[in-house]
Amino acid sequence: MTQSVPLEAAEAIVADATSVTGVAGMHSGQFGEVALLYPGTRVRGLRLTDSRLEVHLVCDYAAGEDLYRVAEKVRAAASQHVDLPVDVFFGDAQ
């Protein structure tokens, strides 16, 4: 059974993730396919599978942060909003 993520939780995850030092933004995939869809809007950079939430990011390479630590901070922040395992992906860097 696929779970859902309420819009408010998805927006909070994006806000928390993009506030982490080392994150330049959300990554929506090559063709915008990484997004949660809601009536009248979409939340880019998040993908829900049957059992996991994926958070896709753009790395701020100039920040000089360890990407493992960045991913762990984002994972911890996202986990506060959902009851699912969270996977973090870096889709691009700037």
N, C-alpha and C positions, 0 to 999 in steps of 0.2 A: 504494500500500500504506500503510495506516494504521500508524503506529508506536505504541508503548505507552510509558507512563511508570510505572515501578515505584512501588509505594505509598511506599516509603521516600524516593524522590526527590520525589514529590508533597508529602509532609509536610515535607521539608526546604525546598522552594520556598516553601510557606506560611509556615514559620517565618522564613525569610530575608526574605520580602516584608513581613511584618508587623513586622519589626524596623526597617524603614527609617523614619526620621523623615518624617512627612507621610502615613503610611499608618495609618488607623484600624482597618482589618480587611479581610477578604475579602468580595467581593460575589457572592452566588450567583444573581443574576438576580431577576426579579420573582416567579417561581414556583419558585425553587430549581433551575432548569434548568441552571445553570452549575456543573457538578461532574464530577469524575472518579469513576466507580463502581468499587468493588472488592468482593470477597466480604465481606459483613457490614459494610461501611462506605462512606463517600463522602468525598471531599476537595472541599470547597466552594470556589468561586472560580477553579477551573481548568477549561479546556475544551481538548480536543485535536481538531484538524482533521486532514485528510490530511497537511498539510505544516507546521503551526504549532502552538505552544502559546499559548493565550490565558490571561492572568492578569488577573482582574477584581477591582478594589480599591474600597474606600471611602476617600476622601481625608479626612485630618485637616486641615480648612481652617484651624483655629486655630493650627496649627504654622507657618503662614506660609511654607511651602516652595514653591519653584518646581515646578510639576507636571511640567514637562519633565525636570527633574533627578531628581525622585522616580521617574518612569517609567524613566529611564535606569539608576538604581541598582537598581530591581527587575528590569529586563531583564538587567542584568549578573549579578545574584545568581542568577536563574533559569537563565541560560545555563550556569552551572557544573554544573547537575544534568541537563541534557538536551542532546541533539545536534540541536536544532530551533531555527528562528527563534522568537523570543518576542515576542508583541504584548501591550502593557499597556493596559487599559481602566479608566477611572474610572467606576463605575456609580452612585456616590452620594458625598455629602460630609456631614461633620458637624462 
